[in-house]
């Protein structure tokens, strides 16, 4: 067991060290578009040999030390040091540079950060923490990161410069992204839960519904947006009230419709599977004691199916947080706006500014749902 | 009182239950016994209309069961399902309170009834009321299952293999508890089992079923002394019928007066069965045993009397 976890730790530590040794930690560029000169970790502006050695020691520590809690703490400490070195290095490199010069995070930083995060996740999994404990364990580092961000530690890095330049776009993108995800989730639930129940009570309904949803799920998202433009555009021309509400062939409306359609299959399939998984004896007991069908559904079947149904909703939320990025192609808003704008300007840091919040939202959503699902499993309904 | 006449159920043309007639008096326990697929569970489930009969009539306290809505009917009939069937997401108290809550009893009354029943089944309410079923042993779950069926003081209980999934020792203890509670509270019940011993221990009358028909319905003793030819004879089992008959009688029925004395080494209590007394007599190779209450001899029971009870044509 200890050997296995040590081997796993080595699998994360060695690429992290190799990345730091072989690839630049930061990139220094004359302006935001040209390619730049790599700066290695041990350069005097960044870590100097001392900082580099400390980082290497932390990463190696995750392999040498056996206790999982200590591995978790060391991996988080390595991440913190990586971020601090990047922030410091950014400030130092920009100090004597002209105004248009940019400092971006380099391949070495990304590889080391990714593998340190994986090492922390691996240690946390081996600790087999509950969902709430996982949230608590991540809250402190997240708080620290937030404070460092506020204090301006990373202000000289190109990605933060992009944020400063596009702050209003970013804020609108955050609101737009959440609106896309929640706006599609609510109608999907209102339609999907009853459809799942229909599949459960009627084999004929199931034979009709599931193939259609499977077909929808396999339609590529860009094609789906295109296909929705025609009917929604026609609808808004025919019904002026709808146009006043912002419904049209482009914009948020077709994006929300498409995302809701993608959400249907996981919700319907998991509602069906959850209800089917409720043992027949539970129905027999409930009916035999005089529960009406509606009460049996509300008090017995749905609570017992809840973990499976919530797992479906978790899939949908995480999936749509990612898919919503594509909505920007048809003017739907969201973080995709930043991604596509960055691609258009060949400004990779702007692309990152759109991508990282999407990843963070997805992680946050899945942690939250894990906690909710865990609490619904209490009471021995495991 | 329950009166069933001409009860029939067909599944896809095959007759599962064929024109049954029987009655159960208030305070009586009737056992339906037979092999798997003989129609005994189907019969039970027709009584609370979980399965609707094709033909026949079910009267409960003089009222046709079809006149009542199925849900209302079921709330008035306790149901102990096969495999316990406690709701895993509800506590013991919530499980027991299921039917009272459906009947809109107020909270305090439900709580009081739950505590009363837990005490009746030997489970301390302070320890068990807020536990979840997964935290209980099999025997405790089974007790809660029966308590749940009795919660709203139903006119009768339907029990489908109520102690089926338990080890023999726990099953025996629960059967004794059930009999004790029956004598204190007076329970009317229809019990489905494939275990003849369970039927002998719990039931006042036994209906032996095969292929959807009741072949014989009688008291345990009459069933043992005069089983019909064929399936009943085979199912009841005649190898140890003398001993089974003895186990239906108590020492107190045969006790003769005897001089007061301290208890000897070997004795029986008035509440022991004649089977236990017979076993002790065989072991001691004696021809009589002292009957002892509270450490003093109060009578004696003679071997010759016991053998007479166990003999063909005995009384």
Interface residues (C-beta under 8 A of the other chain):
Chain A: X281 X282 X284 X285 X286 X287 X288 X289 X290 X291 X292 X295 X300 X303 X304 X379 X380 X381 X382
Chain B: X48 X50 X70 X71 X72 X73 X74 X75 X79 X81 X82 X83 X84 X85 X86 X87 X88 X89 X90 X91 X98 X99 X102 X132 X133 X134 X135 X148 X158
